[in-house]
Every structure is written in structure tokens, then in C-alpha cells.
Amino acid sequence: MEAASSARAGAGRTNNFDFLRFALAALVVFYHSFMLLGGPRSDDGIAALTRGQLDGGLLGVGGFFVISGFLVTGSWVATPTLTDYFKKRVLRIYPAFIVASLFCALVVGPLAAPHAEAYFRQFRPAPFVGYMLLLVGPFMPPVFLHLPFPNAVDGSFWTLRYEFWCYVLVAALGLLGLYRRRALVAALFAGALLVNGLQSVGHLAVLPDREYHLLGDPAKGIRLLADFFAGMTFFLYRDRVAFTRGRAWLALGLWAAATYLLRAGAAALPLFGAYLLLSLAFNPRLKLQDFGRRGDLSYGVYLYSFPIQQLLIQALGGRLTPPLLFLLALALASVLAALSWRFVEAPCLRLKPRRPAPALADPMTAGPDVRPA
């Protein structure tokens, strides 16, 4: 019989989430290296492989939302207290984001502006702080004016607003008691898959494709919501789902069929991609459980890589190739990420509420041995 690395198996930190998060962050850096040098339609290899349906950015960000849906739902189920939950969420997302925003404004901005003195004269603290509190990219004077993407300071920040709205969703569903009615959550996941599929495959304008200052773009948000719901649903059904090699290959085959036969690779990714990702997360043969023991660099790499890439392009220009830009940016961003973890993230995470988790007795509370996010 094929061994199953079920979500309930193992003891200790028997998962590979730290490594996977870093790999997903690196994948986003890889995609941006091609995009920033070659334009929005540049091919990072994944686009060609999937016939233009996906790229490294979509895969990386989608993977983050799957993992977040799984772990954050677990955090609520373990300690379903609204104040404790949101304190954890705010401490996880805001401190590093605020420091990265200040880095963009006070370090990157003067280096990227035509004149540093004029930059500071034009800088407006009030809207900068307002944008920062809303988890929107930094509000800054014009920078990087001669690059292919002028005024693009941090192209990764845009997802954080959607991430926080997903946190709100987790709390809302928890307060409504839906985690004890997990079939309803699975139905919500199916609905998100359907709407995302109609937009990505049928090209139907089910949701408005416009930017709302607080909510963001619903057309983008539904794709991320489908990914988040995938992680949430797999968590709630963790007593029923076993992650086996055979099923992982089946999921890959079904996703490939959707991609090449139906041109529905993006629509099918939240379901089949989530299973593949969580199969890797709970595969003990990978022996990557200790990857993040000295610090989780994924969030810092995600935050700092884009402005570093823009600075490198400004400084080195035509001497850069996408692979070289990727390696340089990943190395430099990892240094800043290590500093962020050591001096910002880890100290703030120690302020999280520490309450003993309830005894995991019944199928709705029994589950994988993971660290709540």
C-alpha cells in the first residue's frame, strides 16, 4: 500500500512550509526579473510552458494564498478569540510592511528620484501614512522615471490588502460557526472557483475590473480568494484528505489536461495546485522541516526584492540579464529579509497572544502538526 503523508501524520514540525514559502517568494522574484527587463508580456519560461495561461508571479502569489488559507484557518480554529486572532494577524503583516514602506520612501526614493532634495520637498507624509495603513503601495513622488516601469517602487505590495481581507473573512466565517459546517465552506470554495473560471476561461466580466481604494480590484481578488479558500477547505477536511504520491500525480495530470485541452490552467490551479502544494508541505521525504529554524525569510524577500530589482536596473541597465538580476536581487533581498526577521518580525511575533490550544480531540479539531500562522 502506498504510504500517505496525511495532514494528521507526524510529530514535531513535520512540514515543509518554511521552505515552500521561501521558494514561492523566489518564484515571484524570478518572474519580476523577466517582467522588469522585458515588459509585462515577457516570458519567464512558465508562460511558454502553460501556453500563456500562467507565469511565475501567478504561481508564487497563488501558492502563498493557499498556504495562508490553510494556516490562518488553523490559527482561528486553535484559538477562536477575535482580539487574539487579529492581534496575531496585525503583528504578522504590519510591522515588516511598515518598515519596508519606510525603506522605500527614505532609502529607495532619494536614490531613484532625479533630485533627492526635490524628492523630499515633494514628499507628503499624510497620504503616505494613509496608504500604508491600508496596505497599499507607498505613496511617493516620481521615481525611476527612465526605467521601463516608471514610478513602480514595490510591485509586490498589492497582494497584502487582499491577504488582510482574507483574514477578515476567516474571522467572519468563524464567528458564524461555519467551520462546524464545513460543507458550506466547500460550497463557497466551489463558488469562488466558478466565478474565477468564468472570468479566466470564459472571459466574462462577472466582477468589475476596476480598482476600489479600500477593497482593491474584485477581478483580481476573486482569483486570490479561490486560492485562499482552497487552503481553508483542505484544512477543514484534513481528517479526510491524505496526501499520497499517486494522488499528487493524478492532480498534476488533471491540471495538465485542464491546461492543454481546455485552456483552463488558471481556473483549475486553486484546486489541483493546492493539493500538489500541500502534498509537498507534508512530504517527510523532502526532509526540509528545519529550513526555517533560524528565521523565516520569505516575507522579507517578498517585500524587498522588487525595489532592489528596480535599483539594480537603474544602476546596471543593459548589463543585466533576467537570470543575473534574479540572482543578485534574491541575494540582496535575503540579506534585508534576515535583518527584517531578526530585528522586526521575530520580536513582534513574540508579542503574539500565547494561550494553550484546546485539546485536539474530534475530527473538526484534530489535524496536522503545523505552527499556526
RAZI-V859054 format. One record per residue. N is the residue number from 0. SS is DSSP state (A for helix, B for strand, O for the rest). BURIAL is I if it has 24 or more other C-alpha atoms within 12 Angstrom, else O. Layout:
# RAZI-V859054
N:SS:BURIAL / N:SS:BURIAL
This chain:
# RAZI-V859054
0:O:O / 1:O:O / 2:O:O / 3:B:I / 4:O:I / 5:O:I / 6:O:I / 7:O:I / 8:O:I / 9:O:O / 10:O:O / 11:O:O / 12:O:I / 13:O:I / 14:O:I / 15:O:I / 16:A:I / 17:A:I / 18:A:I / 19:A:I / 20:A:I / 21:A:I / 22:A:I / 23:A:I / 24:A:I / 25:A:I / 26:A:I / 27:A:I / 28:A:I / 29:A:I / 30:A:I / 31:A:I / 32:A:I / 33:A:I / 34:A:I / 35:A:I / 36:A:I / 37:A:O / 38:O:O / 39:O:O / 40:O:O / 41:O:I / 42:O:I / 43:O:I / 44:O:I / 45:A:I / 46:A:I / 47:A:O / 48:A:O / 49:O:I / 50:O:O / 51:O:O / 52:O:I / 53:O:I / 54:O:I / 55:A:I / 56:A:I / 57:A:I / 58:A:I / 59:A:I / 60:A:I / 61:A:I / 62:A:I / 63:A:I / 64:A:I / 65:A:I / 66:A:I / 67:A:I / 68:A:I / 69:A:I / 70:A:I / 71:A:I / 72:A:I / 73:A:I / 74:A:I / 75:A:I / 76:A:I / 77:A:I / 78:O:I / 79:O:I / 80:O:O / 81:A:O / 82:A:O / 83:A:O / 84:A:I / 85:A:I / 86:A:I / 87:A:I / 88:A:I / 89:A:I / 90:A:I / 91:A:I / 92:A:I / 93:A:I / 94:A:I / 95:A:I / 96:A:I / 97:A:I / 98:A:I / 99:A:I / 100:A:I / 101:A:I / 102:A:I / 103:A:I / 104:A:I / 105:A:I / 106:A:I / 107:A:I / 108:A:I / 109:A:I / 110:A:I / 111:A:I / 112:O:I / 113:O:O / 114:O:O / 115:A:O / 116:A:O / 117:A:O / 118:A:I / 119:A:O / 120:A:O / 121:A:O / 122:O:I / 123:O:O / 124:A:O / 125:A:O / 126:A:O / 127:A:I / 128:A:O / 129:A:O / 130:A:I / 131:A:I / 132:A:I / 133:O:I / 134:O:I / 135:O:I / 136:O:I / 137:O:I / 138:O:I / 139:O:I / 140:O:I / 141:O:I / 142:O:I / 143:O:I / 144:O:O / 145:O:O / 146:O:I / 147:O:O / 148:O:I / 149:O:I / 150:O:I / 151:O:I / 152:O:I / 153:O:I / 154:O:I / 155:O:I / 156:O:I / 157:A:I / 158:A:I / 159:A:I / 160:A:I / 161:A:I / 162:A:I / 163:A:I / 164:A:I / 165:A:I / 166:A:I / 167:A:I / 168:A:I / 169:A:I / 170:A:I / 171:A:O / 172:A:I / 173:A:I / 174:A:O / 175:O:O / 176:O:O / 177:A:I / 178:A:I / 179:A:O / 180:O:O / 181:A:I / 182:A:O / 183:A:O / 184:A:I / 185:A:I / 186:A:O / 187:A:I / 188:A:I / 189:A:I / 190:A:O / 191:A:I / 192:A:I / 193:A:I / 194:A:I / 195:A:I / 196:A:I / 197:A:O / 198:A:I / 199:A:I / 200:O:O / 201:O:O / 202:O:O / 203:O:O / 204:O:O / 205:O:O / 206:O:O / 207:O:O / 208:O:O / 209:O:O / 210:B:O / 211:B:O / 212:O:O / 213:O:O / 214:O:I / 215:B:I / 216:B:O / 217:A:I / 218:A:I / 219:A:I / 220:A:I / 221:A:I / 222:A:I / 223:A:I / 224:A:I / 225:A:I / 226:A:I / 227:A:I / 228:A:I / 229:A:I / 230:A:I / 231:A:I / 232:A:I / 233:A:I / 234:A:I / 235:A:I / 236:O:I / 237:O:I / 238:O:I / 239:O:O / 240:O:I / 241:O:I / 242:O:I / 243:B:I / 244:A:I / 245:A:O / 246:A:I / 247:A:I / 248:A:O / 249:A:O / 250:A:I / 251:A:I / 252:A:O / 253:A:I / 254:A:I / 255:A:I / 256:A:O / 257:A:I / 258:A:I / 259:A:O / 260:O:O / 261:O:O / 262:O:I / 263:O:I / 264:A:I / 265:A:I / 266:A:I / 267:A:I / 268:A:I / 269:A:I / 270:A:I / 271:A:I / 272:A:I / 273:A:I / 274:A:I / 275:A:I / 276:A:I / 277:A:I / 278:A:I / 279:A:I / 280:A:I / 281:O:I / 282:O:I / 283:A:I / 284:A:O / 285:A:O / 286:O:O / 287:O:I / 288:O:I / 289:O:O / 290:O:O / 291:O:O / 292:O:O / 293:O:O / 294:O:I / 295:O:I / 296:O:I / 297:A:I / 298:A:I / 299:A:I / 300:A:I / 301:A:I / 302:A:I / 303:A:I / 304:A:I / 305:A:I / 306:A:I / 307:A:I / 308:A:I / 309:A:I / 310:A:I / 311:A:I / 312:A:I / 313:A:I / 314:A:O / 315:A:O / 316:A:O / 317:A:O / 318:A:O / 319:O:I / 320:O:I / 321:A:I / 322:A:I / 323:A:O / 324:A:I / 325:A:I / 326:A:I / 327:A:I / 328:A:I / 329:A:I / 330:A:O / 331:A:I / 332:A:I / 333:A:I / 334:A:O / 335:A:I / 336:A:I / 337:A:I / 338:A:I / 339:A:I / 340:A:I / 341:A:O / 342:A:O / 343:A:I / 344:A:I / 345:A:I / 346:A:O / 347:A:O / 348:A:I / 349:O:O / 350:O:O / 351:O:I / 352:O:O / 353:O:O / 354:O:O / 355:O:O / 356:O:O / 357:O:O / 358:O:O / 359:O:O / 360:O:O / 361:O:O / 362:O:O / 363:O:I / 364:O:I / 365:O:I / 366:O:I / 367:O:I / 368:O:I / 369:O:I / 370:O:I / 371:O:I / 372:O:I
